[in-house]
Amino acid sequence: MQITDIGALRDRIGEEIAVSNWVEVSQARIDQFADATGDHQWIHIDADRAAVESPYQMTIAHGFLTLSLLSALLRDALTLPPMRHAINYGLNRVRFVSAVPSGARVRARIAPRAVEDTGDGIQVTWTITVEREQGDKPACVAEWLVRYYPAR
């Protein structure tokens, strides 16, 4: 979806405005995330052990890996007007509702929750629901705050 004016999102509060494409969460991606973060818990990286001991019977993505995909999923779903820059301002609430098994595909459903002026920028609180293909519950639901600084 093309957004031509960030401030105009005030008229779309609570409305789903975009859905991203599906993204595969491969074992290679999970392993790279484990290496980048130092989180090598067996449930994420040891397929043999997970097959026997995990309730999922396979490895699963880190919750924080799922969360880290928000930027890419948002960029995939929305085209924003030119910006000087945008910053991740944080999260109000995050829930990891269901696991993302290795090889699963996820996508984001995106709605603005709040839009506020912040001096020379605009802060958007996004409600992002990350769903897993063929899943009966979302993988993650997050309120994400992003500050946008429009081009001058």
C-alpha positions in Angstrom: 0.0 0.0 0.0 1.2 3.5 -0.9 1.1 6.0 2.0 1.5 9.6 0.7 1.1 11.4 4.0 2.0 9.8 7.4 -0.2 12.2 9.2 -3.2 11.0 7.2 -3.0 7.7 9.0 -4.9 9.5 11.8 -8.0 8.8 9.7 -7.2 5.1 9.6 -6.7 4.3 13.3 -7.6 0.7 14.1 -8.1 -0.2 10.5 -6.0 -2.9 8.8 -4.2 -1.0 6.0 -1.8 -3.6 4.7 -0.7 -7.2 4.6 2.9 -8.2 3.8 4.0 -11.0 1.6 4.9 -14.3 3.1 8.5 -14.7 4.4 10.0 -18.1 5.1 11.7 -18.6 8.5 14.2 -21.2 7.4 16.5 -23.2 9.7 19.4 -21.3 8.2 17.8 -18.0 9.2 17.2 -19.4 12.7 20.8 -20.5 13.0 22.1 -17.1 11.8 19.9 -15.4 14.4 21.3 -17.8 17.1 24.8 -16.9 16.0 24.1 -13.2 16.0 22.5 -13.1 19.4 24.4 -15.9 21.2 21.1 -17.7 21.9 21.9 -21.3 21.0 19.1 -23.0 23.0 18.6 -26.5 21.6 14.9 -25.9 20.8 16.1 -23.5 18.1 19.1 -25.2 16.6 19.2 -28.9 17.5 16.8 -30.7 15.1 17.6 -34.2 16.4 16.9 -33.2 20.0 13.9 -31.1 19.1 12.4 -34.1 17.3 12.5 -36.1 20.5 12.1 -33.5 23.3 10.2 -30.6 21.9 6.5 -30.4 22.1 6.7 -29.2 18.4 8.8 -32.2 17.4 11.0 -29.8 15.4 13.1 -26.6 15.9 11.3 -23.3 16.3 12.3 -19.7 15.6 13.3 -17.5 18.5 10.5 -15.2 19.5 12.9 -12.3 19.1 13.7 -13.5 15.6 10.0 -13.2 14.8 9.9 -9.8 16.4 13.0 -8.7 14.4 11.1 -9.3 11.1 8.7 -6.4 11.8 10.9 -3.9 10.0 11.2 -6.0 6.8 7.5 -7.0 6.9 6.3 -3.4 7.3 8.7 -2.2 4.5 7.3 -5.0 2.3 3.7 -4.0 2.9 3.9 -0.2 2.9 5.5 2.3 0.7 6.0 5.5 2.7 6.7 9.0 1.4 10.4 10.2 1.3 11.8 10.6 4.8 14.9 12.2 6.3 14.9 9.1 8.6 12.8 6.9 10.7 13.7 5.4 14.1 12.5 2.4 16.0 11.2 4.1 19.2 10.3 0.9 21.0 7.4 -1.4 21.9 4.5 -1.0 24.2 3.4 -4.6 24.2 4.6 -7.8 22.7 3.0 -11.3 22.9 4.4 -14.4 21.4 1.2 -16.3 21.0 2.3 -19.4 19.1 5.6 -20.9 17.9 7.0 -20.5 14.4 8.4 -23.9 13.3 11.5 -24.0 11.2 10.5 -23.7 7.5 7.2 -22.0 8.3 6.1 -18.8 6.4 4.9 -15.7 8.2 3.4 -12.4 7.2 2.2 -9.3 8.9 -1.2 -7.6 9.2 -0.7 -4.0 9.9 -2.9 -1.3 11.4 -2.1 2.1 12.9 -3.1 2.3 16.6 -2.1 5.9 17.3 -0.5 8.9 15.4 1.1 11.7 17.3 3.1 14.8 16.5 6.6 14.7 18.0 8.2 18.1 17.3 9.5 17.8 13.8 8.4 14.2 13.3 5.3 12.0 13.6 5.2 8.9 15.8 3.0 6.0 14.6 2.1 3.2 17.0 1.5 0.2 14.8 -0.4 -2.8 15.7 1.3 -5.7 13.9 0.0 -9.2 13.9 2.4 -11.7 12.6 0.5 -14.8 11.4 1.9 -18.2 10.4 0.7 -19.8 7.3 -1.8 -22.5 8.2 -1.6 -21.5 11.8 -4.7 -21.2 14.0 -3.3 -18.4 16.2 -0.9 -15.5 15.5 2.8 -16.0 16.1 3.2 -12.6 17.5 1.2 -9.5 18.3 3.1 -6.3 18.9 2.5 -2.5 19.4 5.5 -1.0 17.8 6.4 2.7 17.9 8.2 4.3 15.0 9.1 7.9 14.7 9.1 9.3 11.1 10.9 12.5 10.1 9.6 13.6 6.8 11.9 15.0 4.1 12.1 18.8 4.1 
